[in-house]
Amino acid sequence: MRVQITARHCDLSDSVRERAQELSEKLTRFDPRVAGADLIFEEEKRSKKVEAILSLDRVDRIVASAEGQEWMGMLDKLFDRLSRQVRRSRSQAVDHKA
């Protein structure tokens, strides 16, 4: 799976990058069609924001975002949202084939 990490107006530590990579690769457990993930870390004045765009084979993209003060906490919240959306997408695809 291809993971692209972009930092806008901020510097990311190696631990944040590694955690984002690790969590992105775990999403293939829920749906093997996950082809890639684009993670955008953005910092403006007093707010921090993380946005993720997942590309699935033969399916529309899945987008989720999170805001907060710490990168690690936002990553956990973001991947909870993404995993919920990926599981829902996978269950709908399986149910309609019957």
MODELLER restraints for C-alpha pairs under 7 A, 6 or more apart:
rsr = mdl.restraints
at = mdl.atoms
rsr.add(forms.Gaussian(group=physical.xy_distance, feature=features.Distance(at['CA:1:A'], at['CA:25:A']), mean=6.94, stdev=0.5))
rsr.add(forms.Gaussian(group=physical.xy_distance, feature=features.Distance(at['CA:1:A'], at['CA:35:A']), mean=5.30, stdev=0.5))
rsr.add(forms.Gaussian(group=physical.xy_distance, feature=features.Distance(at['CA:1:A'], at['CA:36:A']), mean=5.23, stdev=0.5))
rsr.add(forms.Gaussian(group=physical.xy_distance, feature=features.Distance(at['CA:2:A'], at['CA:35:A']), mean=6.57, stdev=0.5))
rsr.add(forms.Gaussian(group=physical.xy_distance, feature=features.Distance(at['CA:2:A'], at['CA:36:A']), mean=4.44, stdev=0.5))
rsr.add(forms.Gaussian(group=physical.xy_distance, feature=features.Distance(at['CA:2:A'], at['CA:37:A']), mean=6.29, stdev=0.5))
rsr.add(forms.Gaussian(group=physical.xy_distance, feature=features.Distance(at['CA:3:A'], at['CA:21:A']), mean=6.72, stdev=0.5))
rsr.add(forms.Gaussian(group=physical.xy_distance, feature=features.Distance(at['CA:3:A'], at['CA:36:A']), mean=5.65, stdev=0.5))
rsr.add(forms.Gaussian(group=physical.xy_distance, feature=features.Distance(at['CA:3:A'], at['CA:37:A']), mean=4.79, stdev=0.5))
rsr.add(forms.Gaussian(group=physical.xy_distance, feature=features.Distance(at['CA:3:A'], at['CA:38:A']), mean=5.94, stdev=0.5))
rsr.add(forms.Gaussian(group=physical.xy_distance, feature=features.Distance(at['CA:4:A'], at['CA:37:A']), mean=6.28, stdev=0.5))
rsr.add(forms.Gaussian(group=physical.xy_distance, feature=features.Distance(at['CA:4:A'], at['CA:38:A']), mean=4.82, stdev=0.5))
rsr.add(forms.Gaussian(group=physical.xy_distance, feature=features.Distance(at['CA:4:A'], at['CA:39:A']), mean=6.12, stdev=0.5))
rsr.add(forms.Gaussian(group=physical.xy_distance, feature=features.Distance(at['CA:5:A'], at['CA:38:A']), mean=6.08, stdev=0.5))
rsr.add(forms.Gaussian(group=physical.xy_distance, feature=features.Distance(at['CA:5:A'], at['CA:39:A']), mean=4.80, stdev=0.5))
rsr.add(forms.Gaussian(group=physical.xy_distance, feature=features.Distance(at['CA:5:A'], at['CA:40:A']), mean=6.08, stdev=0.5))
rsr.add(forms.Gaussian(group=physical.xy_distance, feature=features.Distance(at['CA:6:A'], at['CA:39:A']), mean=6.10, stdev=0.5))
rsr.add(forms.Gaussian(group=physical.xy_distance, feature=features.Distance(at['CA:6:A'], at['CA:40:A']), mean=4.79, stdev=0.5))
rsr.add(forms.Gaussian(group=physical.xy_distance, feature=features.Distance(at['CA:6:A'], at['CA:41:A']), mean=6.08, stdev=0.5))
rsr.add(forms.Gaussian(group=physical.xy_distance, feature=features.Distance(at['CA:7:A'], at['CA:40:A']), mean=5.98, stdev=0.5))
rsr.add(forms.Gaussian(group=physical.xy_distance, feature=features.Distance(at['CA:7:A'], at['CA:41:A']), mean=4.74, stdev=0.5))
rsr.add(forms.Gaussian(group=physical.xy_distance, feature=features.Distance(at['CA:7:A'], at['CA:42:A']), mean=6.01, stdev=0.5))
rsr.add(forms.Gaussian(group=physical.xy_distance, feature=features.Distance(at['CA:8:A'], at['CA:41:A']), mean=6.05, stdev=0.5))
rsr.add(forms.Gaussian(group=physical.xy_distance, feature=features.Distance(at['CA:8:A'], at['CA:42:A']), mean=4.74, stdev=0.5))
rsr.add(forms.Gaussian(group=physical.xy_distance, feature=features.Distance(at['CA:8:A'], at['CA:43:A']), mean=6.60, stdev=0.5))
rsr.add(forms.Gaussian(group=physical.xy_distance, feature=features.Distance(at['CA:9:A'], at['CA:42:A']), mean=6.26, stdev=0.5))
rsr.add(forms.Gaussian(group=physical.xy_distance, feature=features.Distance(at['CA:9:A'], at['CA:43:A']), mean=5.70, stdev=0.5))
rsr.add(forms.Gaussian(group=physical.xy_distance, feature=features.Distance(at['CA:10:A'], at['CA:42:A']), mean=6.69, stdev=0.5))
rsr.add(forms.Gaussian(group=physical.xy_distance, feature=features.Distance(at['CA:10:A'], at['CA:43:A']), mean=5.88, stdev=0.5))
rsr.add(forms.Gaussian(group=physical.xy_distance, feature=features.Distance(at['CA:16:A'], at['CA:72:A']), mean=6.69, stdev=0.5))
rsr.add(forms.Gaussian(group=physical.xy_distance, feature=features.Distance(at['CA:20:A'], at['CA:75:A']), mean=6.90, stdev=0.5))
rsr.add(forms.Gaussian(group=physical.xy_distance, feature=features.Distance(at['CA:24:A'], at['CA:37:A']), mean=6.88, stdev=0.5))
rsr.add(forms.Gaussian(group=physical.xy_distance, feature=features.Distance(at['CA:27:A'], at['CA:83:A']), mean=6.43, stdev=0.5))
rsr.add(forms.Gaussian(group=physical.xy_distance, feature=features.Distance(at['CA:28:A'], at['CA:34:A']), mean=5.93, stdev=0.5))
rsr.add(forms.Gaussian(group=physical.xy_distance, feature=features.Distance(at['CA:30:A'], at['CA:86:A']), mean=6.62, stdev=0.5))
rsr.add(forms.Gaussian(group=physical.xy_distance, feature=features.Distance(at['CA:30:A'], at['CA:87:A']), mean=5.84, stdev=0.5))
rsr.add(forms.Gaussian(group=physical.xy_distance, feature=features.Distance(at['CA:31:A'], at['CA:86:A']), mean=6.68, stdev=0.5))
rsr.add(forms.Gaussian(group=physical.xy_distance, feature=features.Distance(at['CA:31:A'], at['CA:90:A']), mean=6.26, stdev=0.5))
rsr.add(forms.Gaussian(group=physical.xy_distance, feature=features.Distance(at['CA:33:A'], at['CA:56:A']), mean=5.31, stdev=0.5))
rsr.add(forms.Gaussian(group=physical.xy_distance, feature=features.Distance(at['CA:33:A'], at['CA:57:A']), mean=5.29, stdev=0.5))
rsr.add(forms.Gaussian(group=physical.xy_distance, feature=features.Distance(at['CA:34:A'], at['CA:55:A']), mean=6.02, stdev=0.5))
rsr.add(forms.Gaussian(group=physical.xy_distance, feature=features.Distance(at['CA:34:A'], at['CA:56:A']), mean=4.45, stdev=0.5))
rsr.add(forms.Gaussian(group=physical.xy_distance, feature=features.Distance(at['CA:34:A'], at['CA:57:A']), mean=6.52, stdev=0.5))
rsr.add(forms.Gaussian(group=physical.xy_distance, feature=features.Distance(at['CA:35:A'], at['CA:55:A']), mean=5.53, stdev=0.5))
rsr.add(forms.Gaussian(group=physical.xy_distance, feature=features.Distance(at['CA:35:A'], at['CA:56:A']), mean=5.35, stdev=0.5))
rsr.add(forms.Gaussian(group=physical.xy_distance, feature=features.Distance(at['CA:35:A'], at['CA:57:A']), mean=6.29, stdev=0.5))
rsr.add(forms.Gaussian(group=physical.xy_distance, feature=features.Distance(at['CA:36:A'], at['CA:54:A']), mean=5.90, stdev=0.5))
rsr.add(forms.Gaussian(group=physical.xy_distance, feature=features.Distance(at['CA:36:A'], at['CA:55:A']), mean=5.17, stdev=0.5))
rsr.add(forms.Gaussian(group=physical.xy_distance, feature=features.Distance(at['CA:37:A'], at['CA:52:A']), mean=6.77, stdev=0.5))
rsr.add(forms.Gaussian(group=physical.xy_distance, feature=features.Distance(at['CA:37:A'], at['CA:53:A']), mean=5.69, stdev=0.5))
rsr.add(forms.Gaussian(group=physical.xy_distance, feature=features.Distance(at['CA:37:A'], at['CA:54:A']), mean=4.55, stdev=0.5))
rsr.add(forms.Gaussian(group=physical.xy_distance, feature=features.Distance(at['CA:37:A'], at['CA:55:A']), mean=6.23, stdev=0.5))
rsr.add(forms.Gaussian(group=physical.xy_distance, feature=features.Distance(at['CA:38:A'], at['CA:52:A']), mean=5.61, stdev=0.5))
rsr.add(forms.Gaussian(group=physical.xy_distance, feature=features.Distance(at['CA:38:A'], at['CA:53:A']), mean=5.14, stdev=0.5))
rsr.add(forms.Gaussian(group=physical.xy_distance, feature=features.Distance(at['CA:38:A'], at['CA:54:A']), mean=6.52, stdev=0.5))
rsr.add(forms.Gaussian(group=physical.xy_distance, feature=features.Distance(at['CA:39:A'], at['CA:51:A']), mean=5.81, stdev=0.5))
rsr.add(forms.Gaussian(group=physical.xy_distance, feature=features.Distance(at['CA:39:A'], at['CA:52:A']), mean=4.58, stdev=0.5))
rsr.add(forms.Gaussian(group=physical.xy_distance, feature=features.Distance(at['CA:39:A'], at['CA:53:A']), mean=6.65, stdev=0.5))
rsr.add(forms.Gaussian(group=physical.xy_distance, feature=features.Distance(at['CA:40:A'], at['CA:50:A']), mean=5.65, stdev=0.5))
rsr.add(forms.Gaussian(group=physical.xy_distance, feature=features.Distance(at['CA:40:A'], at['CA:51:A']), mean=5.16, stdev=0.5))
rsr.add(forms.Gaussian(group=physical.xy_distance, feature=features.Distance(at['CA:40:A'], at['CA:52:A']), mean=6.38, stdev=0.5))
rsr.add(forms.Gaussian(group=physical.xy_distance, feature=features.Distance(at['CA:41:A'], at['CA:49:A']), mean=6.03, stdev=0.5))
rsr.add(forms.Gaussian(group=physical.xy_distance, feature=features.Distance(at['CA:41:A'], at['CA:50:A']), mean=4.66, stdev=0.5))
rsr.add(forms.Gaussian(group=physical.xy_distance, feature=features.Distance(at['CA:41:A'], at['CA:51:A']), mean=6.68, stdev=0.5))
rsr.add(forms.Gaussian(group=physical.xy_distance, feature=features.Distance(at['CA:42:A'], at['CA:48:A']), mean=5.89, stdev=0.5))
rsr.add(forms.Gaussian(group=physical.xy_distance, feature=features.Distance(at['CA:42:A'], at['CA:49:A']), mean=5.22, stdev=0.5))
rsr.add(forms.Gaussian(group=physical.xy_distance, feature=features.Distance(at['CA:42:A'], at['CA:50:A']), mean=6.29, stdev=0.5))
rsr.add(forms.Gaussian(group=physical.xy_distance, feature=features.Distance(at['CA:43:A'], at['CA:49:A']), mean=6.33, stdev=0.5))
rsr.add(forms.Gaussian(group=physical.xy_distance, feature=features.Distance(at['CA:47:A'], at['CA:68:A']), mean=6.87, stdev=0.5))
rsr.add(forms.Gaussian(group=physical.xy_distance, feature=features.Distance(at['CA:47:A'], at['CA:69:A']), mean=6.99, stdev=0.5))
rsr.add(forms.Gaussian(group=physical.xy_distance, feature=features.Distance(at['CA:48:A'], at['CA:67:A']), mean=5.77, stdev=0.5))
rsr.add(forms.Gaussian(group=physical.xy_distance, feature=features.Distance(at['CA:48:A'], at['CA:68:A']), mean=5.79, stdev=0.5))
rsr.add(forms.Gaussian(group=physical.xy_distance, feature=features.Distance(at['CA:48:A'], at['CA:69:A']), mean=6.15, stdev=0.5))
rsr.add(forms.Gaussian(group=physical.xy_distance, feature=features.Distance(at['CA:49:A'], at['CA:66:A']), mean=5.81, stdev=0.5))
rsr.add(forms.Gaussian(group=physical.xy_distance, feature=features.Distance(at['CA:49:A'], at['CA:67:A']), mean=4.46, stdev=0.5))
rsr.add(forms.Gaussian(group=physical.xy_distance, feature=features.Distance(at['CA:49:A'], at['CA:68:A']), mean=6.68, stdev=0.5))
rsr.add(forms.Gaussian(group=physical.xy_distance, feature=features.Distance(at['CA:50:A'], at['CA:65:A']), mean=5.54, stdev=0.5))
rsr.add(forms.Gaussian(group=physical.xy_distance, feature=features.Distance(at['CA:50:A'], at['CA:66:A']), mean=5.36, stdev=0.5))
rsr.add(forms.Gaussian(group=physical.xy_distance, feature=features.Distance(at['CA:50:A'], at['CA:67:A']), mean=6.42, stdev=0.5))
rsr.add(forms.Gaussian(group=physical.xy_distance, feature=features.Distance(at['CA:50:A'], at['CA:74:A']), mean=6.94, stdev=0.5))
rsr.add(forms.Gaussian(group=physical.xy_distance, feature=features.Distance(at['CA:51:A'], at['CA:64:A']), mean=5.86, stdev=0.5))
rsr.add(forms.Gaussian(group=physical.xy_distance, feature=features.Distance(at['CA:51:A'], at['CA:65:A']), mean=4.17, stdev=0.5))
rsr.add(forms.Gaussian(group=physical.xy_distance, feature=features.Distance(at['CA:51:A'], at['CA:66:A']), mean=6.53, stdev=0.5))
rsr.add(forms.Gaussian(group=physical.xy_distance, feature=features.Distance(at['CA:52:A'], at['CA:63:A']), mean=5.72, stdev=0.5))
rsr.add(forms.Gaussian(group=physical.xy_distance, feature=features.Distance(at['CA:52:A'], at['CA:64:A']), mean=5.44, stdev=0.5))
rsr.add(forms.Gaussian(group=physical.xy_distance, feature=features.Distance(at['CA:52:A'], at['CA:65:A']), mean=6.16, stdev=0.5))
rsr.add(forms.Gaussian(group=physical.xy_distance, feature=features.Distance(at['CA:53:A'], at['CA:61:A']), mean=6.60, stdev=0.5))
rsr.add(forms.Gaussian(group=physical.xy_distance, feature=features.Distance(at['CA:53:A'], at['CA:62:A']), mean=5.71, stdev=0.5))
rsr.add(forms.Gaussian(group=physical.xy_distance, feature=features.Distance(at['CA:53:A'], at['CA:63:A']), mean=4.59, stdev=0.5))
rsr.add(forms.Gaussian(group=physical.xy_distance, feature=features.Distance(at['CA:53:A'], at['CA:64:A']), mean=6.78, stdev=0.5))
rsr.add(forms.Gaussian(group=physical.xy_distance, feature=features.Distance(at['CA:54:A'], at['CA:61:A']), mean=5.57, stdev=0.5))
rsr.add(forms.Gaussian(group=physical.xy_distance, feature=features.Distance(at['CA:54:A'], at['CA:62:A']), mean=5.05, stdev=0.5))
rsr.add(forms.Gaussian(group=physical.xy_distance, feature=features.Distance(at['CA:54:A'], at['CA:63:A']), mean=6.40, stdev=0.5))
rsr.add(forms.Gaussian(group=physical.xy_distance, feature=features.Distance(at['CA:55:A'], at['CA:61:A']), mean=4.96, stdev=0.5))
rsr.add(forms.Gaussian(group=physical.xy_distance, feature=features.Distance(at['CA:55:A'], at['CA:62:A']), mean=6.77, stdev=0.5))
rsr.add(forms.Gaussian(group=physical.xy_distance, feature=features.Distance(at['CA:64:A'], at['CA:78:A']), mean=6.54, stdev=0.5))
rsr.add(forms.Gaussian(group=physical.xy_distance, feature=features.Distance(at['CA:64:A'], at['CA:81:A']), mean=6.68, stdev=0.5))
rsr.add(forms.Gaussian(group=physical.xy_distance, feature=features.Distance(at['CA:64:A'], at['CA:82:A']), mean=6.24, stdev=0.5))
rsr.add(forms.Gaussian(group=physical.xy_distance, feature=features.Distance(at['CA:65:A'], at['CA:78:A']), mean=5.96, stdev=0.5))
rsr.add(forms.Gaussian(group=physical.xy_distance, feature=features.Distance(at['CA:66:A'], at['CA:74:A']), mean=5.73, stdev=0.5))
rsr.add(forms.Gaussian(group=physical.xy_distance, feature=features.Distance(at['CA:66:A'], at['CA:77:A']), mean=6.72, stdev=0.5))
rsr.add(forms.Gaussian(group=physical.xy_distance, feature=features.Distance(at['CA:66:A'], at['CA:78:A']), mean=5.58, stdev=0.5))
rsr.add(forms.Gaussian(group=physical.xy_distance, feature=features.Distance(at['CA:67:A'], at['CA:74:A']), mean=6.29, stdev=0.5))
rsr.add(forms.Gaussian(group=physical.xy_distance, feature=features.Distance(at['CA:68:A'], at['CA:74:A']), mean=6.10, stdev=0.5))
